[in-house]
Amino acid sequence: MEATMNGGNGRQVLGLAKWVARFVVLLVVLGFPSVCRCGPLQKGINAGDLLFMPPWELRSRFAEFRDVGVKWLRVEFDWNRIQPDNQDTYNIQQHDRIIALAREFNISVLGLIYFCPAWANGGHKPPAYPPADPSAFGGFAAYLATRYASAGVRHWEIWNEPNLGGSWAPAPSPPQYVTLLKAAYEAIKNVDGGATVVLGGLAQPNNTGTTMRAAEFLDALYRNGGRPFFDAVGNHPYTSPSPPDRADGNSWQQMESSEGLRGIMARYQDQAKFIWVTEYGAPTDGEANTVISETAQVQLLKSAFGLASEKSNFGPIFWYNFRDWCPKGKTDPDCYYGLLRFDNSRKPSYAAFIDLH
C-alpha cells in the first residue's frame, strides 16, 4: 500500500514538474514581467572628446572605459561635421575608429544622429536648423545604420534636445520633429529591422518663445502621430544642484510623475516603452547656480544610478561627461561635468562610478 501510494505521489510530482517546466519556457518566450532590474547597471558615458583624439589616445581611453566598467557609449554623428559640403563625401574615419574600438572592448554604442549642414537646411546658418527635406536626413541615417550594423551598432537616438531653439532652430516644432523622426525611423528599420530608435533626449526648460517643457513636447509628439516612430524615450533630467532623489519637484521627479513623461506615455497607452537617460550629470566649476562641489557630484551620481536600479523600465544611463572640456578658470559650467579633470586627474566621482554595480 505504501509503495503504491508513493508511486502515485511520484507520478503527481513528475506531472507537476512537467507543468512547471512548460510554464517557465512560456515565460522565457513571452518575457518575464519584471519588477526590478536584476542584472548589472547599464553604465553609460558621454565622451565627445573622442572625436578629436589621435588613434593612440583613443585606444588608451577605451582601455580606461573598460577598467571603470563602462557598458555603453553615446557617440555623436553630427551630420554637419560628417557631410559639411555635399551629400557625396563623408568625413567618417574617426567614427570608424571609435566604433571598431567599442566593438573590440565590448562596449555597446548609442549613435546620436543630429544637426544639419547648410546645403541641406535651405541655406540657413548651420547646424541647428532642421533639414528642408527630412528624407535627406533619413538617407544619412540609413547610411550610418548600413555602415555600422555589422559592427553591432543597433541603437540610434534621433536629434539632441529638439525642444530647445538652440538645438532646433529657430524654435521647437513638434510636427516638424515628428516628420524628421518618421523619416529616420523608417530608413533605419529598412536597413536593420531589429534596431532600436530612441527619441531625441529632451531638455528640461520652462515654456518660452524658443523652448518647450519636456512633457508638453512629448504630448505634442503623440498628438501629431509620433507614437509609431520611436522605441524608447530619451531624456536629460538634469537636477543640479538638487540630487535626483530629493522630493522637491526636480526634473527627475517630474520625469516619473503622472504629469511628467511617464504620465504622458501612459495617457497614450505607451507606458511599456523604456526611458533612456542619455545625459545626466552636474558641473563642479564655472559660474552658474547649477555648480556643485566635487563631493556633492559623488552623491548626485550615486543617487541617479541608485534610482534607476530600482526601476524595470529604464534603459542605460549616460553620465555627462567623462572628462572636463576645459582647464580651470573658465566661466562656462559646461566645461566641468567630467569624472576626470581636464588634466586627467580624477575627481572623487571617478571612483564612485567604478563602484556602481
Buried (B, 14 or more C-beta within 10 A) or exposed (E): EEEEEEEEEEEEEEEEEEEEEEEEEEEEEEEEEEEEBEEEBBBBBBBBBBBEBEEEEBBEBBEBBBEBBBBBBBBBBBBBBBBBEEEEEEEBEBBEBBBBBBBEBEBBBBBBBBBBBBBBBEEBEBBBBBBBEBBBBBBBBBBBBBBBBEBBBBBBBBBBBBBBBEBBBEBBBBEBBBBBBBBBBBBBBBBBEEBBBBBBBBBBBEEEEBBBBBBBBBBBBBEBEBBEBBBBBBBBBBBBBBBBBBEEEBBBBBBBBEEBBBBBBEBBEBEEBBBBBBBBBBBBBBEBEBBBEBEBBBBBBBBBBEBBBEBEBBBBBBBBBBBBBBEEEBEEBBBBBBBBBBEEEBBBBBEBBBEBE
